Amino acid sequence: MDKLARDDEERLIACSQQGDISAFNQLVLHHQQVVYNTVFRLLGDYDTAADVTQEAFISALKLIPRGLKNEASLFERPHFYGN
C-alpha cells in the first residue's frame, strides 16, 4: 500500500479522536502489513503474529481518544508497541 502522507495521517488521527471508526480503519489498512511483518520477524509464527498485530491495533484504538499529539506517526510511538 502507498505511504500515507503525514498530513493525511494527522487528519485521520484527528478524525479517529472524534470517534470516526472509518478513519481509524484507514490507518489500520495503511499500517497493518508493516506491523504484522515486524511481529512475525520477532515471533516466527504466523498465527501468533496475527493475534499480536490485532492486539496492537486494539491498543491503538484505545489510545486515540486520549488526545495524542501528532508529533510522530501513531505507529512510530513507543506506547503503540507496549513500551
C-alpha atoms as an extended CHARMM CRD file, in Angstrom:
* protein
*
        83  EXT
         1         1  MET       CA              0.0000000000        0.0000000000        0.0000000000  PROA      1               0.0000000000
         2         2  ASP       CA              1.1840000000        3.5240000000       -0.7370000000  PROA      2               0.0000000000
         3         3  LYS       CA              2.8440000000        5.5120000000        2.0030000000  PROA      3               0.0000000000
         4         4  LEU       CA              0.3390000000        7.5830000000        3.9220000000  PROA      4               0.0000000000
         5         5  ALA       CA              1.2720000000       11.2690000000        3.7900000000  PROA      5               0.0000000000
         6         6  ARG       CA              1.9610000000       12.7620000000        7.2070000000  PROA      6               0.0000000000
         7         7  ASP       CA             -0.7870000000       15.3780000000        6.7270000000  PROA      7               0.0000000000
         8         8  ASP       CA             -3.2500000000       12.6530000000        5.7900000000  PROA      8               0.0000000000
         9         9  GLU       CA             -2.2260000000       10.5760000000        8.7870000000  PROA      9               0.0000000000
        10        10  GLU       CA             -2.6440000000       13.5420000000       11.1160000000  PROA      10              0.0000000000
        11        11  ARG       CA             -6.1050000000       14.1800000000        9.6680000000  PROA      11              0.0000000000
        12        12  LEU       CA             -7.0500000000       10.5260000000       10.1090000000  PROA      12              0.0000000000
        13        13  ILE       CA             -5.7870000000       10.5630000000       13.7070000000  PROA      13              0.0000000000
        14        14  ALA       CA             -7.7830000000       13.7280000000       14.4350000000  PROA      14              0.0000000000
        15        15  CYS       CA            -10.9160000000       12.1690000000       12.9230000000  PROA      15              0.0000000000
        16        16  SER       CA            -10.3120000000        8.9680000000       14.8800000000  PROA      16              0.0000000000
        17        17  GLN       CA            -10.0670000000       11.0130000000       18.0710000000  PROA      17              0.0000000000
        18        18  GLN       CA            -13.5470000000       12.3100000000       17.2920000000  PROA      18              0.0000000000
        19        19  GLY       CA            -14.8510000000        8.7340000000       17.0470000000  PROA      19              0.0000000000
        20        20  ASP       CA            -14.6090000000        8.2220000000       13.2870000000  PROA      20              0.0000000000
        21        21  ILE       CA            -14.0400000000        4.4710000000       13.0220000000  PROA      21              0.0000000000
        22        22  SER       CA            -13.7050000000        4.7150000000        9.2380000000  PROA      22              0.0000000000
        23        23  ALA       CA            -10.6780000000        6.9940000000        9.7020000000  PROA      23              0.0000000000
        24        24  PHE       CA             -9.1460000000        4.5350000000       12.1470000000  PROA      24              0.0000000000
        25        25  ASN       CA             -9.7670000000        1.7030000000        9.7020000000  PROA      25              0.0000000000
        26        26  GLN       CA             -7.8630000000        3.6420000000        7.0470000000  PROA      26              0.0000000000
        27        27  LEU       CA             -4.9190000000        3.9630000000        9.4510000000  PROA      27              0.0000000000
        28        28  VAL       CA             -5.0430000000        0.2260000000       10.0910000000  PROA      28              0.0000000000
        29        29  LEU       CA             -5.1240000000       -0.5710000000        6.3800000000  PROA      29              0.0000000000
        30        30  HSD       CA             -2.0520000000        1.5750000000        5.8040000000  PROA      30              0.0000000000
        31        31  HSD       CA             -0.0350000000        0.1380000000        8.6830000000  PROA      31              0.0000000000
        32        32  GLN       CA             -1.1900000000       -3.4220000000        9.3220000000  PROA      32              0.0000000000
        33        33  GLN       CA              1.2230000000       -5.1850000000        6.9610000000  PROA      33              0.0000000000
        34        34  VAL       CA              4.2930000000       -3.4370000000        8.3620000000  PROA      34              0.0000000000
        35        35  VAL       CA              3.1880000000       -4.1690000000       11.9260000000  PROA      35              0.0000000000
        36        36  TYR       CA              2.4110000000       -7.7960000000       11.0790000000  PROA      36              0.0000000000
        37        37  ASN       CA              5.7460000000       -8.2960000000        9.2880000000  PROA      37              0.0000000000
        38        38  THR       CA              7.6480000000       -6.8170000000       12.2190000000  PROA      38              0.0000000000
        39        39  VAL       CA              5.8350000000       -9.0160000000       14.7280000000  PROA      39              0.0000000000
        40        40  PHE       CA              6.2620000000      -12.0930000000       12.5520000000  PROA      40              0.0000000000
        41        41  ARG       CA             10.0180000000      -11.5000000000       12.2780000000  PROA      41              0.0000000000
        42        42  LEU       CA             10.1910000000      -11.2630000000       16.0610000000  PROA      42              0.0000000000
        43        43  LEU       CA              7.9970000000      -14.2800000000       16.8440000000  PROA      43              0.0000000000
        44        44  GLY       CA              8.3210000000      -16.5290000000       13.7950000000  PROA      44              0.0000000000
        45        45  ASP       CA              4.7430000000      -17.8020000000       13.9740000000  PROA      45              0.0000000000
        46        46  TYR       CA              2.0040000000      -16.6770000000       11.5820000000  PROA      46              0.0000000000
        47        47  ASP       CA             -0.9530000000      -17.1600000000       13.9250000000  PROA      47              0.0000000000
        48        48  THR       CA              0.7170000000      -15.5760000000       16.9300000000  PROA      48              0.0000000000
        49        49  ALA       CA              1.8720000000      -12.6510000000       14.7910000000  PROA      49              0.0000000000
        50        50  ALA       CA             -1.7020000000      -12.1340000000       13.5840000000  PROA      50              0.0000000000
        51        51  ASP       CA             -3.0100000000      -12.1890000000       17.1680000000  PROA      51              0.0000000000
        52        52  VAL       CA             -0.3500000000       -9.7680000000       18.4140000000  PROA      52              0.0000000000
        53        53  THR       CA             -0.9560000000       -7.4490000000       15.4570000000  PROA      53              0.0000000000
        54        54  GLN       CA             -4.6700000000       -7.4090000000       16.2130000000  PROA      54              0.0000000000
        55        55  GLU       CA             -3.9920000000       -6.6490000000       19.8920000000  PROA      55              0.0000000000
        56        56  ALA       CA             -1.6470000000       -3.8160000000       18.8950000000  PROA      56              0.0000000000
        57        57  PHE       CA             -4.3510000000       -2.1700000000       16.8260000000  PROA      57              0.0000000000
        58        58  ILE       CA             -6.8810000000       -2.6400000000       19.6200000000  PROA      58              0.0000000000
        59        59  SER       CA             -4.4080000000       -0.8840000000       21.9310000000  PROA      59              0.0000000000
        60        60  ALA       CA             -4.0070000000        1.9380000000       19.4040000000  PROA      60              0.0000000000
        61        61  LEU       CA             -7.7810000000        2.3240000000       19.1590000000  PROA      61              0.0000000000
        62        62  LYS       CA             -7.9740000000        2.6580000000       22.9460000000  PROA      62              0.0000000000
        63        63  LEU       CA             -5.1720000000        5.2560000000       22.9990000000  PROA      63              0.0000000000
        64        64  ILE       CA             -6.5020000000        7.5240000000       20.2630000000  PROA      64              0.0000000000
        65        65  PRO       CA             -9.3210000000        9.1170000000       22.2960000000  PROA      65              0.0000000000
        66        66  ARG       CA             -6.7710000000       10.3190000000       24.8610000000  PROA      66              0.0000000000
        67        67  GLY       CA             -5.8210000000       13.1170000000       22.5000000000  PROA      67              0.0000000000
        68        68  LEU       CA             -2.4170000000       12.0080000000       21.2680000000  PROA      68              0.0000000000
        69        69  LYS       CA             -0.3910000000       14.8170000000       19.7870000000  PROA      69              0.0000000000
        70        70  ASN       CA              0.5590000000       14.3600000000       16.1550000000  PROA      70              0.0000000000
        71        71  GLU       CA              4.2960000000       14.7490000000       16.7600000000  PROA      71              0.0000000000
        72        72  ALA       CA              5.1100000000       11.3980000000       15.1860000000  PROA      72              0.0000000000
        73        73  SER       CA              3.2850000000        8.7750000000       13.2710000000  PROA      73              0.0000000000
        74        74  LEU       CA              0.8450000000        6.9790000000       15.5290000000  PROA      74              0.0000000000
        75        75  PHE       CA              2.5760000000        3.7160000000       14.7590000000  PROA      75              0.0000000000
        76        76  GLU       CA              6.0670000000        5.0900000000       15.4830000000  PROA      76              0.0000000000
        77        77  ARG       CA              5.1380000000        5.8750000000       19.0830000000  PROA      77              0.0000000000
        78        78  PRO       CA              6.7490000000        3.6520000000       21.7370000000  PROA      78              0.0000000000
        79        79  HSD       CA              3.4770000000        3.0530000000       23.6220000000  PROA      79              0.0000000000
        80        80  PHE       CA              1.9320000000        1.5550000000       20.4850000000  PROA      80              0.0000000000
        81        81  TYR       CA              4.3550000000       -1.3420000000       20.8880000000  PROA      81              0.0000000000
        82        82  GLY       CA              3.7770000000       -1.6710000000       24.6250000000  PROA      82              0.0000000000
        83        83  ASN       CA              6.8210000000        0.2870000000       25.8790000000  PROA      83              0.0000000000
